[in-house]
Amino acid sequence: MTTLAKVPCSIVTGFLGAGKTTLVRHVLENAGDRRLAIIVNEFGDVGIDGKILKGCGVESCTGERIVELSNGCICCTVAEDFVPALEALLALDSPPEHILIETSGLALPKPLVQAFNWPAIASRVTVDGVIAVVDGAAVAAGRFADDPNALARQRAEDQSLDHDNPLEEVYEDQLLCADLIILNKIDIMSEGERERVSGEIKEAIPRAVKVIQTQGGRLDPTVLLGIGAAAEKDLAARPSHHDNEAEHDHDDFETFIVEIPSVESPDDIIDRIARTAKAHDILRVKGFADIKGKPMRLLIQGVGARLQHQFDRSWRPDEPRNGRLVVIGQKGLDRETISRSIAGD
């Protein structure tokens, strides 16, 4: 009965570009009159995901119920940011019936789950479930090595390789902590790739976790909400590469914003971004562009040189029509060259 009295929270985790924001937005748009709240954590002070969610126009999820945390990785700033954010949502006159927490692509979910045992919030909230969103097409293309033992053997044989791969560790930790795994972007995977990646994911997890295949994050909200895992009481079943570490860092990554002037057509800006991403090994891009003569803003999201775009909503009368794109990659990006290339200078 104690668990039932708590506000359930779903932690949505997943690597950069897996489709977390798209999934959360779909849940918002299809949850009926259920009062939802969102805590969205972005890598760097960028504010793009929050704007995407606030622009969906769902009456049951007003602006005061969408909280953006951009002071750093949510799993590293629990005391400073996450706990106060939860307390603020719970203090609303009409508190949420369910809270969705979208982590950054670099966050480790287990420290966040552990935070639900903090005395300040332990009696008020519970982790209904950890949902890991996987970019199926990226995994099928070999972006990650799914067998840790094979990876260890490969590293031992080639002394030129880096023996610490935080990208892979983050990916595996997200899978290992999950109560539900969303294999997303199956529309750009073959049937054989879907079966192979699903099998590899199941083999990597030492317990039974359901893998659901989706495209565009389209999933019945009742599947995602109401898992009832109480994950904060089940930490031992969720192993992590970082269980014996006091903290982890993200020094291998950097993020910056490119200001984009108005462009003639969507193809113009998409082509520039694709060429730039390929030339500079960019991991992730997300943002908006202003298309001349169009009343709506263009939403742009991409993983590497694979990009998606759509007009998501009209520019507001009091809103500057400024295009902004967040670029995320590993340390050493040539910011000046990338900015000039994307902006068309």
N, C-alpha and C positions, 0 to 999 in steps of 0.2 A: 504493500500500500504506500510505503514511503516513496518508492520509485515512481508510482503512478501520479503522485502529487507534484512531482517535479516537472518543469518545463523541458520537453525533449529538444535536443539540439542535434542536427546532422552536420558532420564535418565532411566537406567536399574537398578532396585532395586530388592531386594529379600533376603530372609533369607539365612544363610549359607548353601551351598550345593544345592541350588534350581536349579542351572543350568544356571546362568547368563553368565559366560564365554563361555560356549558351545553355547548359543544362539547368543552372539555377534560374535563369530567366524563363525557361520553359516551365519549370515548376511554379514560378510566380504567376505566370499567365494562365495556368490550368488548375490551380488549387482551390477554385471556387471562392467562397467567402471566408475561408480559413485565414485567421490573422497570422501572417508570417512576418518575421524580421530577418534581416540579413546583416552579417558582419563580413565584410570583404577586405582581405589583406592583399596588398599589392607589393611587388618588389620595387622599392624606390618610391619616391614621392611623385606619383604619376597620375593617379585619379581616373584612369580610363575605365576600369571595370565598374566602379561605382556609377559613373555616368551612363554606362550601358544599362545597368540595372534600374537606375532612376528614370531612364527614358522609356521604360516599357509601359508606363501608364496604368499599372494595376492599382485599383482603388484600395484593396485590402492590404497593400504594402506601401504606406505613405513614406515620404522622405525622411521623417523622424525615425522610421524603423529600418533604414538602410545606413549602416555605420561603416565608414571607411577607416582602415588602419594602415597608415603608410609610413610609420616611423621605423619599420624594419620587419624582419620575418616574425610572424605571429608566434611561432614556437620559441623565439628568443626574447620576446617582450611581453610575456604573460602578465607579470605583475604591473608593468607600466601601462599597458594598453588593453589587453584582452579582458582581464577581470573587470576593470572599470567600465568597459564597453558593455559587457553582459549586465552589470549592475544597473547601468543607465537604461537599458532596454526593459529590464524587469521592473523598473520604477515608473514606467509610463502609465498614464491613467487607464489605458486599455492595453495591458501587456500582451506580448505575442503568445500565441498558442504553440508555436514551433519556431525555432531559430535555425536558420541555415548559415553555416560558417564556411566561406570560400577561402581557402588558404592560398598563399602564393605558390607558384610552381616549385619553389625551392624549400618549402616548409616540410619538416618531418612531423608526421601526424601524432606520433606517440607522446612527445612532450606536451602537446596540446590536450590530448586525452587525459594525461596525468593531472593537468591543471584543474580538471573538474573535481578533484578530490581536495582542493584548497578549501579550508574552513569557511571562507567568505561566501562561497557559492555552492558548496557540496550538498547542502540541504535544499537547494532551489532549482538546480538544473541537472540533467543527465545526458550522456551521449547516446542518443537514440540509435546512431549508427555512423560508421566511417565509410564513406563512399569514395572509392578510388576510380577516377576517370582516366582511361588509357587511350592514347592516340594509336589505334590499331595499325594504321598504315605506316606510321613511323617505326613501330616495333617490328612489323613485318619486313621492313626494309633493312633491319639489322642495326638500328640506331643504338640499341642496348644489347648487351650479352646477357641472356636469361639464365645461363648456367654458371653460378659463381665458381664452381670447381674448374670448369673449362677455362674460365677467364684467368684464374690463378695459375693454371698450367701455362697458358699463353704468355702471361706476364713473366713467369719464371724463365721461359725459353728466350724471351726477347728483352735483353737488359736495357734497350733504348726506350721501352715503354714506361709511362708513369705508373707507379704501383698504387696510386690512390686516385680513384675515379669517383668524385662526388656525385656526378650525374647519375651514374648507375646505382650508387648507394641510396640516393634519394628515391629513385624509381622503385627499388626493391623494398625499401622501408614503407613506402606508401602502399604497396601490395600486401605486405605482411601485416599491416595494421587494419586492413579493410574488412568490413562486414558484407560489402557488396561491391563488385567490380563492374564498371561500365566499359565495355570494349566499344569505343566510339569510332566513327568514320568508316564503318563497314562498307559504305557505298563506294569507296575507292580501294577496296580489298577484294581479292578473288576468294571463292569459297574455300580453296585450299589454304590460303593465308589465314582466313578466319579460324579454321579448325586448328591450324598449327599454333597460332598465337594463343588461342584459348587453352589449348593443351599445355603449352609452356607456362602460362600463368598459373594454372591449377597445380602443376608439378612443383612450382616454386613456393607454394604456400602449404605449410604443414597442418592445415585444417580445412574443413569443408567450407568454401566460400562460393556463392553463386556468381557466375559471370554472365552478364546480360549484354547482348549485342545491340547497338543502336547506331543511328546516323543522325547528325545534327542535334544530339542530346535529347531527342524526343523520347520521353519515357513517362508512363502514367505516374503522376505524383504519389499515388497510393503505394506504389512499389518501393519508392525511395523513402517516404515518410511513414513512420510507425514500425520500424524494424525491431525496436525494443531491446537492443543489445546491451544497454547499460555498460558500455565499453570500458568506462573508468574502473569498473569492478573486475575486469577481465584482462588486465595488463599482461599477465604471465603468458597468455596465449598469443601475444603480439610481439614477437622478437624483433629486435632492431640492431642494425650495425653499430648504433651509438648507445647501446644500453649501459656500457661502462664508461661513458664519457660525460663529463660535467656539462659540456657545451659543444656546439659545432659551429663552423663558420661558413660564410659564403664568399670568401675572398676570391674565389675563382671566377666570379661573375661581376658584370657591371651593367648598368642601365643608364640611358640618357634619352632626352626628348628631342625630336627633330620638328621644327616648325615648318609647316607646309603651306606655301601660298596657294591661292585658288588655281585650280587646274581646269583644262578644257573638257576632259572626259575621264571617266573611271579608268579606261584602258591606259591612259597616259601615266597616271600615278602608279597603277598596279605594275605596269611594265618596268618603271624605274625602280620600284621596291624590289621586284623579283630579281632584276639584274644585280642590284646592290647586295641583296642577301646572299646570292650565289658567289659573288666575288669576294665577300668579306666573311663568309661562314657565320652569318647571323643566326642565332637560335630562334628568336621570337620577335614578332612585331604586332602591335595592336594600337589602334587609334582611329581618328576621323579625318576626313578631307572635305573641303568645300569645292563642289563642282559648279562652275560658272553657269548661271541660268537655271539651276535646279533649286527648288525650295527645301529639299531634304539633304541632310548630311550623309556622307558615305562612311559606313562603318567598315574598317579594314582589320582583318585578323590573319595571321600567318605563322607557319612554322617553317623556318628556313625559306626556301624559294617557293613553297606551296602556300598560296594565298587564297583567301575568300573575301568577298566584299558584297555589301548590300546597302541600300538606302534604308536606314532604320527609323528615322523620325524627322519631322520638319525642324528647321532652325527656328528658335524662338525669336520674337521681335526684338527683345532686349539682350540677345545673346550674340557676342562677337562671332563672326563666321571664320574662326581661326582653325586651320588644320593643324593637328598635332599627332605625332606618331611616336610611340614608345619603342625603343630598340633595346633588346636584351641579348647579351652574348657573353662569351668568356673573356677574361681579362686580356687587354691588348688591342681592343678594337680601335681602328683609326676613325675617331669620332668626326674629325673635320671632313675627311674625304667622304665618309658615309653620309653626313648631313648634306653636303653639297650635291652628291649624287641623287639622293632622294628628293631634295628640294628643287632639283633641276637647274642649279646655278652653273 
